């Protein structure tokens, strides 16, 4: 596939997590990890930067992402291409020495964005002075929301795939909250629904897929998507193209559609700016 350069500055936020109903679509966690890898390679190869909000669990998506970044980095490169946002409740539960070592390993190619309770950045030296504390469910929820708002404000488009609709931390499934924040800011959104989960439910609520193909769960906050339509995705794709994106598990087709949408969105923005000048 030939990848065109996406105009800079451009940062694409990626939300990927496992779904409870993956097996229903003949898929496994391996397929989600493979999709994550190929999407990340696409973004970095296209010249854009990548934003991701996650934790540092062993063999998790964040570790996989960092391994990819290190693989694609060049010796002596001093260009940060990936930002991993760590919410207050997440990084305060991680040993300082572990964070310090990881920051050193990734210097120049990826940034660990340690966030305060309000979503603003905290440097590693300040993090060292923190005392361990037990957080309530409400504090967890507030910290995650603050992180997602910061990511939204510092990115130009959002890619969503999978997402649990049960057993989540926060006021609603994380992918749902990230989608709502993107909708509210009219940020381009790409719904990859072929891997089930929260993303597929959102695609169903927007009328892109049949209702019988989702989780069947009325998770917290789902009613908020009733006010949106496919036009609100603002991703440069036609309704039919968004339907394909919402149902296909073929990652090459997914990447082609995302690239097409980003190019159209860029061209539309450039044309609008030219007319206003």
C-alpha positions as CSV (number, residue, x, y, z in Angstrom):
1,X,0.0,0.0,0.0
2,X,1.3,3.5,-0.9
3,X,1.0,5.8,2.1
4,X,0.8,9.5,1.4
5,X,2.3,12.0,3.8
6,X,-0.3,13.4,6.1
7,X,0.2,17.1,6.5
8,X,1.8,18.2,9.8
9,X,1.2,19.0,12.5
10,X,-1.1,16.0,12.9
11,X,-1.6,13.8,15.9
12,X,-3.9,10.8,15.7
13,X,-5.3,9.4,19.0
14,X,-5.9,5.7,19.0
15,X,-8.2,3.9,21.4
16,X,-7.9,0.1,21.3
17,X,-8.9,-2.5,23.8
18,X,-10.2,-6.0,24.0
19,X,-13.9,-6.8,23.6
20,X,-16.0,-9.3,25.5
21,X,-17.7,-10.5,22.3
22,X,-14.6,-11.0,20.1
23,X,-15.3,-14.7,19.7
24,X,-18.7,-13.9,18.1
25,X,-16.8,-12.5,15.1
26,X,-14.3,-15.4,14.9
27,X,-11.6,-13.2,16.4
28,X,-9.3,-13.3,19.4
29,X,-7.1,-11.0,21.4
30,X,-4.3,-11.8,19.0
31,X,-6.3,-10.2,16.2
32,X,-6.8,-7.0,18.2
33,X,-3.1,-6.8,19.0
34,X,-2.3,-7.3,15.3
35,X,-4.7,-4.6,14.3
36,X,-3.2,-2.2,16.9
37,X,0.3,-2.9,15.5
38,X,-0.7,-2.3,11.9
39,X,-2.6,0.9,12.7
40,X,0.4,2.2,14.7
41,X,2.8,1.4,11.8
42,X,0.4,3.1,9.4
43,X,0.2,6.3,11.5
44,X,4.0,6.5,12.0
45,X,4.8,5.6,8.4
46,X,2.4,8.3,7.1
47,X,4.3,11.0,9.0
48,X,1.7,11.7,11.7
49,X,2.2,11.4,15.4
50,X,0.4,8.9,17.6
51,X,-1.3,9.5,21.0
52,X,-2.4,6.7,23.2
53,X,-3.8,6.6,26.7
54,X,-3.0,3.4,28.6
55,X,-1.3,1.6,31.4
56,X,2.0,-0.2,31.6
57,X,0.8,-3.8,32.3
58,X,3.1,-6.5,31.0
59,X,2.3,-7.6,27.4
60,X,-0.3,-4.9,27.2
61,X,-1.0,-2.5,24.2
62,X,1.3,0.2,25.6
63,X,4.3,-2.2,25.8
64,X,3.6,-3.4,22.3
65,X,3.4,0.2,21.1
66,X,6.7,1.1,22.6
67,X,8.4,-1.9,21.1
68,X,7.1,-0.8,17.7
69,X,8.4,2.8,18.2
70,X,11.8,1.6,19.2
71,X,11.9,-0.7,16.2
72,X,11.0,2.1,13.7
73,X,13.3,4.7,15.4
74,X,16.6,5.6,13.8
75,X,19.9,5.9,15.8
76,X,20.3,9.4,17.1
77,X,16.7,10.4,16.2
78,X,15.5,13.2,18.4
79,X,11.9,13.3,17.2
80,X,9.1,12.3,19.6
81,X,6.5,10.5,17.5
82,X,4.4,8.9,20.2
83,X,2.9,10.3,23.4
84,X,1.5,7.8,26.0
85,X,-0.8,9.6,28.4
86,X,-0.8,8.1,31.9
87,X,-3.8,9.3,34.0
88,X,-3.2,10.3,37.6
89,X,-4.7,7.1,39.0
90,X,-2.6,5.0,36.7
91,X,0.9,6.3,37.1
92,X,0.7,7.0,40.8
93,X,0.4,3.2,41.2
94,X,3.6,2.5,39.3
95,X,7.1,2.5,40.9
96,X,9.1,5.7,40.3
97,X,12.2,3.8,39.3
98,X,10.2,1.9,36.6
99,X,8.9,5.2,35.2
100,X,12.4,6.7,35.2
101,X,13.9,3.7,33.4
102,X,11.2,3.7,30.8
103,X,11.5,7.4,30.2
104,X,15.2,7.0,29.6
105,X,14.7,4.0,27.2
106,X,12.2,6.0,25.1
107,X,14.0,9.3,25.1
108,X,13.7,11.0,21.7
109,X,11.1,8.7,20.2
110,X,8.2,8.6,22.7
111,X,7.0,10.6,25.6
112,X,5.5,9.5,28.9
113,X,2.9,12.2,29.7
114,X,2.3,11.9,33.4
115,X,-0.9,13.8,34.2
116,X,-2.1,15.5,37.4
117,X,-5.6,15.1,38.7
118,X,-6.8,18.0,36.5
119,X,-5.2,16.5,33.3
120,X,-2.2,18.9,33.2
121,X,1.3,17.5,32.9
122,X,3.6,16.6,35.8
123,X,7.3,16.2,35.4
124,X,9.1,13.1,36.7
125,X,10.9,15.0,39.4
126,X,7.6,16.1,40.9
127,X,6.2,12.6,40.6
128,X,9.1,11.3,42.7
129,X,7.9,13.4,45.7
130,X,4.3,11.9,45.7
131,X,3.3,9.6,48.5
132,X,1.2,6.5,47.7
133,X,-2.6,7.0,48.2
134,X,-5.7,4.9,47.9
135,X,-8.1,6.4,45.4
136,X,-11.9,6.1,45.5
137,X,-13.9,5.1,42.4
138,X,-14.9,8.7,41.9
139,X,-11.3,9.8,42.0
140,X,-10.5,7.1,39.4
141,X,-13.3,8.3,37.2
142,X,-12.3,12.0,37.5
143,X,-8.7,11.2,36.7
144,X,-9.5,9.1,33.6
145,X,-11.9,11.8,32.3
146,X,-9.2,14.5,32.8
147,X,-6.7,12.4,30.8
148,X,-9.2,11.9,28.0
149,X,-9.9,15.6,27.7
150,X,-6.2,16.4,27.5
151,X,-5.8,13.8,24.8
152,X,-8.7,15.2,22.9
153,X,-7.3,18.7,23.1
154,X,-3.9,17.6,21.9
155,X,-4.9,15.4,18.9
156,X,-6.5,16.0,15.5
157,X,-8.4,12.7,14.9
158,X,-9.6,9.7,16.9
159,X,-9.5,6.0,15.9
160,X,-11.7,3.6,18.0
161,X,-11.5,-0.2,18.1
162,X,-13.1,-2.7,20.5
163,X,-13.6,-1.7,24.1
164,X,-15.2,-3.5,27.1
165,X,-18.7,-2.6,28.0
166,X,-18.5,-4.4,31.4
167,X,-16.1,-4.2,34.3
168,X,-14.7,-0.8,33.2
169,X,-13.4,2.0,35.5
170,X,-15.0,5.4,35.2
171,X,-18.4,6.8,34.6
172,X,-18.9,4.8,31.3
173,X,-16.8,2.6,29.0
174,X,-13.5,4.4,28.2
175,X,-14.0,4.3,24.4
176,X,-17.5,5.7,24.8
177,X,-16.3,8.7,26.8
178,X,-13.5,9.3,24.3
179,X,-16.0,9.2,21.4
180,X,-18.3,11.7,23.1
181,X,-15.5,14.1,23.8
182,X,-14.4,13.9,20.1
183,X,-18.0,14.4,19.0
184,X,-18.3,17.5,21.2
185,X,-15.2,19.0,19.7
186,X,-16.2,18.0,16.1
187,X,-13.0,16.0,15.8
188,X,-12.8,13.3,13.0
189,X,-13.8,9.9,14.4
190,X,-13.1,6.5,12.8
191,X,-15.2,3.6,14.1
192,X,-13.6,0.2,13.5
193,X,-16.6,-2.0,14.5
194,X,-15.5,-5.3,13.1
195,X,-13.9,-6.2,16.4
196,X,-17.0,-5.9,18.4
197,X,-17.2,-4.2,21.8
198,X,-18.1,-0.6,22.6
199,X,-17.0,0.7,19.2
200,X,-19.5,-1.6,17.4
201,X,-22.3,-0.5,19.8
202,X,-21.6,3.1,19.0
203,X,-21.7,2.3,15.2
204,X,-25.1,0.6,15.8
205,X,-26.4,3.6,17.7
206,X,-25.4,5.8,14.7
207,X,-27.3,3.6,12.3
208,X,-24.3,2.1,10.6
209,X,-25.0,-1.5,11.6
210,X,-28.0,-3.7,12.6
211,X,-28.8,-3.6,16.3
212,X,-28.7,-7.4,16.6
213,X,-25.0,-7.4,15.9
214,X,-23.8,-5.6,19.0
215,X,-23.3,-6.5,22.7
216,X,-27.0,-6.1,23.6
217,X,-26.0,-4.2,26.7
218,X,-27.3,-0.8,27.6
219,X,-24.1,0.3,29.2
220,X,-23.8,3.6,31.2
221,X,-23.9,6.7,29.0
222,X,-25.1,4.8,25.9
223,X,-28.2,7.0,25.6
224,X,-26.0,10.0,24.9
225,X,-25.2,8.7,21.4
226,X,-28.9,8.9,20.3
227,X,-28.4,12.6,19.4
228,X,-25.6,11.9,16.9
229,X,-25.6,10.8,13.3
230,X,-23.0,9.6,10.8
231,X,-22.5,13.3,9.7
232,X,-21.1,14.0,13.2
233,X,-18.2,11.6,12.5
234,X,-16.7,14.4,10.4
235,X,-14.1,12.0,9.1
236,X,-14.2,12.7,5.3
237,X,-15.9,9.3,4.5
238,X,-19.3,8.8,2.9
239,X,-22.0,7.0,4.9
240,X,-21.4,3.8,2.9
241,X,-17.7,4.0,3.5
242,X,-18.4,4.4,7.2
243,X,-20.6,1.4,7.1
244,X,-17.8,-0.7,5.6
245,X,-15.4,0.6,8.3
246,X,-17.9,-0.2,11.0
247,X,-18.2,-3.9,9.9
248,X,-14.9,-5.1,8.3
249,X,-12.2,-6.8,10.4
250,X,-9.8,-6.6,7.4
251,X,-7.2,-4.3,8.7
252,X,-5.8,-3.4,5.3
253,X,-9.2,-2.2,4.2
254,X,-9.6,-0.3,7.5
255,X,-6.3,1.5,7.0
256,X,-7.2,2.4,3.4
257,X,-10.5,3.9,4.6
258,X,-8.8,5.9,7.4
259,X,-6.2,7.2,5.0
260,X,-8.9,8.2,2.5
261,X,-10.9,10.0,5.2
262,X,-7.9,11.9,6.6
263,X,-6.9,13.0,3.1
264,X,-10.4,14.3,2.4
265,X,-10.6,16.0,5.7
266,X,-7.2,17.7,5.1
267,X,-8.2,18.8,1.6
268,X,-11.5,20.1,2.9
269,X,-9.8,22.1,5.6
270,X,-7.2,23.5,3.2
271,X,-10.0,24.6,0.8
272,X,-11.9,26.3,3.6
273,X,-8.9,28.1,4.8
274,X,-8.1,29.3,1.3
275,X,-11.6,30.6,0.8
276,X,-11.5,32.5,4.2
277,X,-8.3,34.2,3.1
